[in-house]
């Protein structure tokens, strides 16, 4: 976050070439806006949004989704937030969990940004939504500006499927969280999109051949 002299607080996207992948900008900010709106429906988090890329054909849809002042072609990619959140104390254990998620996301986003494959673009759109169990191929294809069929066809050209990408990303992030020993198995299950810890444990055994507890102990 950046605190400006006039008291404004902005979450700034500092990628070197953000206009190479504007969908990532829009999706990442959408994650912030959507999560705060879902968890704190009665309190305003985002006040305005600036993006450096030109106004896209779906600008009206963006305006409807974000429901805040939105400026295209700005000098920075930033989300203006309510300063009162700087002093907010979070009692919900998910507050720390989302902090861990944000740190991991920043590192992986930087790596994905350097790649030019469709797989990397799909992963970039999946990552901010990974904690949700209702991710659909249609929503990701829409974020890419293409139909589901086109996305499937182009992924086949890269010898991978949408389901394989989603499963591999969940595996990768789950292994990182469990291996770091900073959050619980239940919290990890939530972060990678499993509503039931038992389902997550089964998936983790399929990925690694061992339970999360055993993996953490190795």
Phi, psi and omega in degrees: 000150175241131176256116183271161184301333180274010178088000179282142180244125183235139166270119188251135173268114185257023176299144184292326182227066186296333183285352174289340183212069184296334179299326179293320177300309183296318182292318181296315178292325178298324179297313178301308183299313184295318182292317178293324179294325181287318184274334181228069186296339184261003182230136182279129175255298182271134181251333181194163181218132175245138173226148185274340183282156182296162180298123183272169178300333182265025183302320181297323178293320177301315180300320180293319182290312184284325179054050176202164179303126186232125182239123176267158180067029182278175182280345183214161168263112184205153177241113179283128184241161179290123183301338183297340180289344179294334181252008182288131173262130182257122178268335181295131180298338180291344178299314178293321181301315180291332175295316176298317179301316182298319179298314179295319182298317181303314182294315182288323178301320180298320179292318181293326181298330182283346180266156183242004182284158175296324178304315180297322179292320177297315179299322180296325178281329179287322190304312180293344182254007191299331181287350182270138181271357185251026178296135179236153176297326180299317182292322179290318178299319178299319178296335177273353182076031180216168177282164177298319181297319179295317178300314179301316183295317181290328176291324177299325177297337177261011177060042178210156178247163178299316181299321179293321179296313181298315181295317181294324180291319176297318177300311183300312183289321179299316179298322178296312182296313182294317181295331181287340177060032181255338181227162185284169176297317180298319179293321177297317178304316179296316184296329183258013167096021178253122180283338180241122178304325180297322177294322178295317180299318178297316179296320182295321177294325177294320181290317192243346183081008179212164178285161176303321181296317180292319178301318181294329182280344183280000000 
